[in-house]
Amino acid sequence: MAATKSVIPHVLIFPIPAQGHINSMLKLAELLCLSGINVTFVNTQQNHSRLLRNADVQSRFGQFPGFCFETISDGISASFSNPEDFITDLFDRLKNVIKPGFRELLTSNRLKSDARGPVSCIIADGVLGFPIDVAEELGIPCISFRTISACCVWIFFCSQRLVENGDIPFKDEDMDRLIKSVPEMESFLRCRDLPSFYRAKEVNTPNLDFVNTGTLYSVRAAAHLLNTFDDIEAPILSQLRSHCPNLYTIGPLNALLNNLRSSTTTSLPISSNASLYAEDRSCMTWLDRQPEKSVVYVSFGSIAMVSRQEWLEIWYGLVNSGYRFLWVKRPDSLISKDDEGSQIQAELVEATKERGYTVDWAPQEEVLNHPAIGGFFTHSGWNSTLESMVAGVPMVCWPHLADQQINSRYVSEVWKIGMDMKDHCNRVTVENLIRDMMSGKREELMQSTAKVAEMARKSVSRDGSSYRNYEALLEFIRKSR
Ligand code: UDX
């Protein structure tokens, strides 16, 4: 029986199975639900069971009868000794397990018999090319969602032109050519600021092909979404729009979601996290006991890993800075796991537990908006960078991989809302930068930080660029049913 057209559009949202991608795309899912759209969110089985242990996710989506999760197999992922292996394994599983699983889901009866009617639009992670193929085969419009900054998408896009000339793997002279091919960034971008995928010593061709394939395919998407806002990336966005005219900036999503929630529900906004790890909320009680703007929040996201020596350098730098700190030590984030090292780490943490509080995983958005937080020592993941911008918290940046190097350079050189430590992880540098952030350079940092926070607030307000783009996205979705 032919599927009947549903009065309510039914959108399927498909992120790659990584925390930073799930967070932003689940925020989009909630936004669409608040706007009366039916949503199916595709998780991998492993992440789905982790996500459902998060009570906030249950309460966030339990209120929407038009929302449901679907799961596909994700293959067995081992534990990893470094983030590069995690990414290589992830891309392998995406190609060999998740891709066929996605196709099977879209062509199976699981969705066809759905009471909410057939899927009328797909919003897929912009890293991936294959969802666009499947959508084209099924005659469903597919929107590409990039969870990174526009400046990083543009670098991927420009490097693709070099890749098409067979310049892989990149050597140093190619890095210079890549930077020269991006005149908007040439004045401040250096080889070490480029995505880790491209720097000669780390080039991993399979990853590179995968990244470029996704970028190449996204030009073929029916529309493009970016979790950013026009005011902070205007020059790059105009370049991107010359190639992808129907590109909608709808970020910062955390701010747009809170804005829409406050105008549609009477209850206080609950956390918009989607943590795959169990959050330790004891840090909020600890923060309540700290003086205003006295604490440095330290977190390196869900993929970056730290060696024992790096951990010690950061710990001594924080302690010697004299400031209080709240440090997220994600359970799988330490590269070396020798018992003796763990013992030393435990003793050091115990020795300063009054001034330095550690948790395995924190409710980050709530932490960044707590009055006791004065600064953020971050890895410059894009979600963390946006969350810090919205909260008006200055940053010290220690990037690790992928888009983080470009984000940290923009934070320090273009937006001037923080300082880029880049690859100088030693206790003296950490101490000096923390002191600059919390006092020495605080006045100038806070001026820029307040300005950017105000631009973000305006972009998601009723007449703001991101709000208008979100309304254009809703119109596109309603027309596609
Ligand atoms: C990765 C890339 O680094 C990032 O640039 C890309 O956009 C997505 O994939 P990740 O390294 O996890 O993401 O960093 P980030 O983008 O900052 O996402 C981490 C998310 O986890 C943030 O939304 C943050 O709020 C959340 N988080 C982090 C917590 O909820 N608790 C924590 O303790 C730490």
Boltz pocket constraint, residues with backbone or C-beta under 6 A from the ligand:
constraints:
  - pocket:
      binder: B
      contacts: [[A, 18], [A, 19], [A, 20], [A, 21], [A, 23], [A, 147], [A, 148], [A, 273], [A, 275], [A, 299], [A, 300], [A, 301], [A, 302], [A, 303], [A, 304], [A, 328], [A, 360], [A, 361], [A, 362], [A, 363], [A, 364], [A, 365], [A, 380], [A, 381], [A, 382], [A, 383], [A, 384], [A, 385], [A, 387], [A, 401], [A, 402], [A, 403], [A, 404]]
      max_distance: 6.0
